[in-house]
Amino acid sequence: MIKDKNAIFYIQLNISAADFHHYYAQNINSVITTSHTGETIRFPANVLQPFVSHSGVYGKFKITIDSNAKFKSIERIS
């Protein structure tokens, strides 16, 4: 049996709409943040598009990273 080697991280994002649009305009490709356990997490900025509202990107998210340290998925949990 092959063991699942995905890593799961929980993060809190508080990005205002102005900041998000600034990053988008500057063509910034990655978001770097800290998980709830203090680990630095880097993931593609474009995966946040479904979560952007008029006020920005806010909430707690679950991020899954595969065994090769590549982004796999993101889900808003609150």
Buried (B, 14 or more C-beta within 10 A) or exposed (E): EEEEEEBEBEBEBEBEEEEBEEBBEEEEEEBEBEBEEEEEBEBEBEBBEEBBEEEBBBEEBBBBBEEEEEBBEBEBEE
